[in-house]
């Protein structure tokens, strides 16, 4: 049976496709030299090593073989390639590109997408995702003759972990966290989701960190490696068992996506805490205990608690569309304290203009240790400080196909709802998707996956019941179109 093969198209962070359908060795060989040549044109003048490109990969099916083919192809076109000798977090490759003055990095990963997907992320010389203009130029050159090179290329192996971990240790009081774990003051439980985060916190903090799902499994336990509640039952159970047994005074569960650039947490009582919680906790920690300053950058899907907290601390705020590349652009333009998106991507202006889940995990642990409070307790205290209680959730709604996705998109453009879940629509922001602000000051955001026939539904309201009511309304509305 024949099926449609989507063209090579870059989304919010890279090109992704189904393995052996859209994502093939032939297509990868066609696109990696184009990506490298565009990187050379964009960053060759500022790179200290203008022929150097790093290549890395995650733990998906055939990822290391795709990375090897990509590296060998780049060498044929005259580039000096350093190929990771093991899987590693995408942020480790971004750090390598920045610290070594390379043109950039190419990472074979499909991040949080289902197991049958693989992809290519293109990282710049400054250590973040390349801007849309760069990926658009790569796409524009597909099918055109490649520019030959007289330079002699090479492929050399490198350890993607060593320099990266050394840098992270300079950001956080790692020894204090280590000591607290050893003294059973702090219990740390990690769900690596079978992805590239596996072993990461143990490298940084020692064997006292307990890791779940650290083995390689290209099927990721039968669900996408995305840090969402339905996919982390083992972590919930482990943290709740630890709470019941009082295994440590303070307990933190941490979960990372497939390539370790997204994070979520489970608090000491076993409650899920998304980045909508973690970002305020991190703002508070960095601004108060670390006395750091800078702009806070949020996306349109970020919690309304963030601007209230930013105002309390006298920090500037900037809002972007969803996609960390927009946050990265802002980091390059002005001093940024922290920038984050609700899907778990959080980055720091003092590091790289890139989301980094391991660094975020270290900061969360430091915040818990120095405050002496659980993540949930810190968050409750912040809500009290700004007199703003909020609940949030997001659901993904599979659609019948890409035609159904486009039908929903057209209805939203031409006949948007005037009332949602019994609340009048006050306005609709279309910076990214369709964000409906409702009469009770709650909001519903409707967006579309760039790779799958999926509708992403986000809601923040004053309580869990209203959030659930609004999301149920949205699912029913979309399904009936």
N, C-alpha and C positions, 0 to 999 in steps of 0.2 A: 504494500500500500504506500503510495507516494504521500509525502507531507511537505509543507512549505518550509523553506530554510530562510530564516531572517537574514538580511544583509548585515555586514559588520557596521555596528553603530555604537558609539560610546554613550553611556548613560551618566548618572550622577557621579560615578567613580569607576570608570573603566568600561571595557567591552566584555560582555558575558554572553555565553551561549551554551546550548546543550552539547555535551561531549559526543563527538562522532556525527553530529548534525551540523550545527553552526560552528562549533569550536573544534577545528581539526588541525592536524599538523600542517596541511597544505595552506590553510588560511593563516595560521600563525607565522609560517615562513614568509608569507606575502606581506604581513603587516609589520613585523618587528623591525625590518630595516627602514621602513618608512618612518616609524616612530623614532628610531635612533637618529635618522637624518634631520627630522624636524627638531628634535632635542638639540642637535648640533647647531642648527641655524638659530635657535632661540637662545641657547645658553652657552654656546661655544666661547663667546667673548668674555664671559665672567667665570667660567670653570677653570680651576687651577690645573685640572687634567682633562683637556678638551676632547680626548678620545675615549675616556673611561666611562663605562656603563656597568652598573651592578644588575645582576639577574638573580631573583629569588623565587621561592615557591612555597605553597602551603602543603597540606597533607591529603589533598584530593586524589582521586584516581588518575594515575599517569602524570601527576603534577611535575615530578622530577624529570620525567622523560621530555615533557613539553619544555621545561626550563632548559634542559641540555640542548635541545634542538634550537631553541631561541638563541642561546649563547653562541652556538656554532655558526648560526646564520649571521649574527652580528659580526663575528670574527671574519667571515668571508667578505664582509663589506668594510673591513679595515678598522673596526673598533677593538679597543682593549677591553675585554670583558672579565669581570670577576663574578664567578658563578658560585652561589651559596653551596656549601658542602653538606647542608642539612636544611630541613624545613625551618622556617623562622617567621615571627610576626612581620606583617607588612611594615609597621613602624620601624623595625630594625633596618629594613632596606632603605627607607626614607632617611634614617639617620646616617647610614653608610654613605649615601649620595652627598648629603650636606657636609659631613665631617671630612670626607676625602676630596672634596672639590670636584666631583664627577659631573658629567652631563646630566645624569639622572639615574633612575632605576626602573626596570621592568619586572613586575611581579606576576607570576602565574598564580592566580587565585580567583575564586568566585565568591569570596567573603562569606556572607550569610545565606547565599542562595541554596536551593536544594542540591542533593548529592549528584544529580545528573548534569550539573552545570560546571563549567570552568570558565576562566576569563583572564584578562590582561589588564593590570593597572599600570599606568604610566606616571612615574614620579619625576619631579623636576630637580634641577641643580640645587634649589633652595630647600629641598627635603619635603615638599608637599605635593599634592596632586596638581597636575598641570591644569591651567585654565581652559575653559571651553574653546577658546580660539585655537589652542594647540591641537586638541583632539579633532576639531573641525578640519584643520589643515591636514592631519593624518588621513582622515576619511576622504578628503578631496583628492588625495594622490593615489588612492586605490585604483588599480587597473592601468596606471600610467607607468612608463618606463622608469626603472630605478636608476639613480645616479651612481655610476661606478666609482670605485675608489682605488687609488694606487697604493694606499697605506697597507702595511702588513698587520693584520689583526692577530689577536691571541685570546685564549681562554685560560684563566687561572682560578683555582679554587680559593674560597675565603670563608672564614668562620663568621657568620652573620650575628652571632650572639655576643661575642667578647666585648667589642667596643661599645655596643648598645647597652649592655648591662652596666658597664663601667660608667657610662654617662648617667644612667638612671640613678645610680648610687650617689651621684653628686647632688641630686635634687631633693632627696628625702633623708631623714635620719634613720637609715636602714638598721644601724646597730641597735638603736633603741627599740625598734619593732622586733628585731631578732630576739633581743633580751626578754621582751614582754611575752613572746611566744614560748620561749624556753621556760619562763617562770609560770606559765599557764595563766598569765593575766589576760592574754589575747589568744583566742582560738581562730585560726584562719582555715577556711574550707573552700576549695576551688573546684569549679566544674569547667574543665577545659573543652568540653563538647567535642572531644576527639580531634581538636584543631591545632593550629600553630601556636597556641598559648601553652601547650603542654610542657611542663617542666620549667616554665618561665619564672614563676614566683619562688619555686624551690631553688633555682639558681641564685636568686636575689636574697632570699630570706632563710634558706636552709631547709633541712628535711622536716622541720616542725610544721611546715605547711602541708596540709592533707589535701591530696588531689584526687578528684573523681573523673572518670572518663578521659584519662590521659593517654590511653592506647590509640593507635591509629585505626580508624574505621572509616573507609571511604563512603559508607552509607550513613555515618553520623547517628547511629542508633535508630535510624528509620525516620528522622525528621530533620528539617534544616538546622544548621548550626547557628541559630540566632538566639540571643539571650532574652527569651520570652518565657513566661511562666509555664505554658503547656509542655515545654521541652526540657525542663529541669527538675523532674520529680525527685531524682536521687539527691540533689542538693537540698531541696526543701526537707526531705526526710532526715538527712544527715544533720542539718543545723538544728532541727527541732529535737532530735535525739540528744544532741549536745546541750541544748538548752535545758531539757528535762533532767539531764545528769549533771548539770552545772559543771561542764568540763573545763570551762575557763570563765573568768569574771566578765570578759567582753568577748563577743563572738561575731564574726563577719563571714558571710558567704559571698563569694565573688564568681561571676560567670563571664566568659569571653566568647566572642563569635569565632567563626572559622579561621580568620586570619589575624585575630587579636587586635583589631582596631576599634572594637565596640565592647562596652562593659555594662553590666547590671549587677545588682547586689541582692543579697538576702540578709535582712537584719538579724539581730541576735535572738529574736523570738520566732524566726522563720517566716517573716513577711517579705514579699517581693518588693524591691526598691529599684525602680527604673532610673534612667539618667535624669528624668524630671525631678527626682529626689536628690540624686547625687550631685547635679550641677549646683543647686543652692548650698548643699553641704560643702562643696569644694570652694565656692565663692567665699563662704563664711570662713573656712579654714585659712585660705590663702590671704584674705584681706585682714583678718584679725590676728591669728597666731603667727603667721609668717610676714605680716606687714607688707604685703606686696600690693602694687597698684597697677592700673591699666584698664583698658576698656573691656567690658563684658560683651561677648557677641552671642546672640541667640538666633535660632531660626524661627520661622513663622509657626512651627509646631511646638515651640518651647512654652513652658508653663508661665502663666501670668504671675506666679510668685517671683520669678526672676527679676522683672523690672522693679517690683516693690522692694526687693532686697538690695538691688543695685542702688536704688535711690537712698535707702537707709544708710548705706556705706559711702555715699557720695561719689560713686563711680559712674563713668559714662557708659552708655548702652547703645548697641547697634544691632539691627535686625536684618537677616538675610533670607533668601529662599533656602529650601532644604537642600543639603549637599555640602559636605565639608569643604569642597573647593572654594565656595563663596566665603566661608570663614577664613580659609587660608589666604585668600586675596586680601581680606581685611587685616590679617596678621602681618602681611608684608607692607601694609600702608601705614599702620599706626601701632603703638605699643598696646598689646592685648594681654590682659590677665588670664582669662580663660574664655574659650569659645566652645560651644557644645550644641548638639542636636538631640532630639528626643530618642532617636534610635540607638543611642549609646556611644556615639562618637564625641569625644571630648579631647581638646588639645590646649596647649599652653604657649603663650608668646615667648617664654624664656627657653623653650625647647626647640621643636621644629613646627612649622605651620602644618601640622598633621595630627589627626586624632591618634591617641596613644593609650590603649587600654591598660597596659602594664603600669605606666606612670600614674594613670588615674587610680589604679588599685592601690599603689603605694601611698598616694596622697590620702585616699579614703582611710586606709589603715592608720596613718599618722594622725588624721583628724580624730578618729575614734580613740586612739591611745592618749593623745594630748588633752582631749576634752573629758576623758573618762566616761563618755556616754556612747550608747549604741547609736547606729546610724538613724534608726527610727526616732530615737529620743532627740537627737540633734535636729532632725527635720521638724519635729513637733515644736521644739523651742523656737525655730526660725519662723514658723507659721504664727506663733504667738507674738513674736517681736513685731511683725508687720500687720497683725490682726487680719490674716487672710487664710482661711481654711480652704483647701482644694483637694479634689480627687481627680484621677486621670486614668485613662486606659486607651489602648489602641487595638484594633482587630483588623485582620486581613480577610477580605471576602473574595474567594475564587469566583471568577466569572466563566461563562461558557466558552469563551474564546476571545480573540483580539477584536472581533467584530462587535461583541457585546460590550467590550471595554470602550470602544469608540462611540457606541450608541449612548452609553451613560455620559461620556464626555460632552457629546453634542446637546443632550438634554440639559446638562448643567450650564452650558453656555447660553442656550436659547430660552429655556423654561426653568430657571432655578426655583426651588421651593420658597414660598413666602412664609411658611410656618414649619417648624421642625419639632417633633415630640411635644406638641402643645405650646411651644414658645415661638413668638413672632421673631422673624429674622430682622435684625437691626441693620446689618450691612454684610457685604460679602467681599472679602479680600482675595484677589486673584494673583498675588505675587508668585505663588507656587501652589497649584491646585485651586481648590475653592474652600476658603475658610469663612464659615458663617458665624457671625457674632449674634447671639440670641438675647432676647429681652431681659433674661435673668443674669446676664453677663457671662454665661457659659459659652462655649464655642464648639463647633464641629468642623473638622477639616477633612475634606475628601480629596485624595490624591490617587494617582495611577502608577503602578509599577512600570519601570522602564523596560523590564525584560520578560515579565510574565503577565498573563491575563488576570491581574489581581487589582482589587480596589483596596486602598489603604484608608482606614477610617480612624480618626483621632478625635478624642473628646476630653475636655476639662470642664468640670462643674463643681458645685459646692459640696456634693456628696456622691458616694458610690452609686446610690440608687438612681440619681439623675443621669450619671454617666452611662449606666447600663440602659436606661430607658432611651437615651438619645442614640446610642450605638445600635440598639435593637431596631429603632425606627429607621436608621440609615440602611441597615442590612435589608430590611423588608422593602424599603423604597427602591433600592437598587435592583433587588432580585425580581421585582415586578415589572421593570421597564422592558 
